[in-house]
């Protein structure tokens, strides 16, 4: 917030220098975006803390999904790089199960290039989120697939 206020003041004092004003406005816009993202993260965390949104951390294996069946789960956030079987192979195995085509699977990967996202979709995943984890992106993705 201080950056937005400070750079607004600088821009106002340099109106006769359009190049300076452009740089200040660019910095103000970037600061505003960062502040908005922070506010949204705080709001999301307060929803979780108030019980209006629930996140559960539990590691499930392919054996668990086979045992309980894909319909037991609402969504799977699949780490693409795992030691025994990678996320692409695990997705193929889930898709081969009866009802496995209906389970929403979201890739979770440090690979953020467009071709990485396309690879996830070609492997049968429904979406792709990147590491490091951005809470807002995760929540938006979960809401998109569970709404």
C-alpha positions in Angstrom: 0.0 0.0 0.0 2.9 2.4 0.8 4.3 1.8 -2.7 1.0 2.7 -4.3 0.7 5.9 -2.3 4.3 6.8 -2.7 4.5 6.3 -6.5 1.1 8.1 -6.9 2.7 11.1 -5.2 5.8 10.9 -7.4 3.7 10.7 -10.5 1.7 13.7 -9.5 4.9 15.8 -9.0 6.4 14.8 -12.3 3.4 15.5 -14.7 5.7 17.6 -16.9 7.9 14.4 -17.5 5.7 11.8 -19.2 8.4 9.1 -19.2 8.7 9.3 -15.5 5.0 9.3 -15.0 4.7 6.1 -17.3 7.2 4.3 -15.1 5.5 5.4 -11.9 2.1 4.3 -13.2 3.6 0.9 -14.3 5.0 0.5 -10.7 1.6 1.5 -9.2 -0.2 -1.0 -11.4 2.2 -3.8 -10.4 2.0 -2.9 -6.7 -1.8 -2.9 -6.9 -1.8 -6.4 -8.5 0.4 -7.7 -5.8 -1.6 -6.1 -3.0 -4.9 -7.5 -4.5 -3.3 -11.0 -4.7 -2.3 -10.7 -1.0 -5.7 -9.5 0.0 -7.4 -12.4 -1.9 -5.0 -14.9 -0.2 -5.9 -13.4 3.2 -9.6 -13.7 2.4 -9.2 -17.3 1.3 -7.4 -18.1 4.5 -10.1 -16.5 6.5 -12.7 -18.6 4.7 -10.7 -21.7 5.6 -10.3 -20.6 9.2 -14.0 -19.8 9.5 -15.0 -23.3 8.2 -16.6 -22.0 5.0 -13.9 -23.8 3.0 -12.2 -27.0 4.0 -8.9 -28.4 2.8 -7.7 -31.9 3.7 -4.2 -33.2 3.3 -4.0 -36.9 2.8 -1.7 -38.9 0.5 -3.7 -41.5 -1.4 -2.1 -44.2 -3.5 -3.4 -45.9 -6.6 -4.2 -48.9 -4.5 -6.5 -46.7 -2.3 -8.3 -45.4 -5.4 -8.7 -48.9 -6.7 -10.0 -50.1 -3.4 -12.5 -47.3 -2.8 -13.3 -46.6 -6.4 -12.9 -43.3 -8.3 -16.4 -42.1 -7.3 -15.3 -42.0 -3.7 -13.2 -38.9 -4.5 -14.3 -35.4 -5.7 -10.9 -34.5 -7.2 -7.3 -35.6 -7.2 -4.4 -33.2 -7.2 -1.7 -35.4 -8.8 2.0 -34.7 -8.4 3.5 -35.3 -11.8 6.9 -36.4 -10.5 6.6 -39.3 -8.0 9.1 -42.0 -7.3 7.5 -45.3 -8.2 4.9 -44.2 -10.9 4.8 -40.7 -12.3 1.6 -38.7 -12.4 1.0 -39.5 -16.1 1.2 -43.2 -15.5 -1.0 -43.0 -12.4 -3.6 -41.0 -14.3 -3.7 -43.6 -17.1 -4.2 -46.3 -14.4 -7.0 -44.3 -12.8 -8.7 -43.6 -16.2 -8.6 -47.4 -16.9 -10.7 -48.1 -13.8 -14.5 -48.3 -14.0 -15.7 -44.8 -13.5 -12.1 -43.4 -13.7 -13.1 -41.2 -16.6 -15.4 -39.2 -14.4 -12.8 -38.4 -11.6 -11.3 -34.9 -12.0 -7.5 -35.0 -11.9 -5.4 -31.9 -11.7 -1.7 -32.0 -12.4 0.6 -30.4 -9.9 4.0 -29.7 -11.3 7.0 -27.4 -11.2 6.9 -27.6 -15.1 5.0 -24.4 -16.1 5.5 -24.2 -19.8 2.5 -24.4 -22.1 3.8 -27.7 -23.5 3.9 -29.1 -19.9 0.3 -28.2 -19.4 -0.6 -29.7 -22.8 1.2 -32.9 -21.8 -0.9 -33.1 -18.7 -4.1 -32.7 -20.7 -3.0 -35.3 -23.2 -2.3 -37.7 -20.4 -5.9 -37.5 -19.3 -5.7 -34.8 -16.6 -8.3 -32.2 -16.5 -6.2 -29.2 -15.4 -2.6 -28.2 -14.4 -1.4 -26.0 -11.5 2.2 -25.2 -10.9 4.7 -25.1 -8.1 5.4 -23.2 -6.0 1.8 -23.5 -5.0 -0.3 -20.3 -5.3 -3.3 -20.6 -3.0 -5.5 -18.4 -5.2 -4.7 -20.6 -8.3 -5.4 -23.8 -6.3 -8.7 -22.5 -4.9 -9.9 -21.2 -8.3 -9.0 -24.6 -9.9 -10.8 -26.6 -7.2 -13.8 -24.3 -7.4 -13.9 -24.7 -11.2 -13.9 -28.5 -11.1 -16.1 -29.0 -8.0 -18.8 -26.4 -8.8 
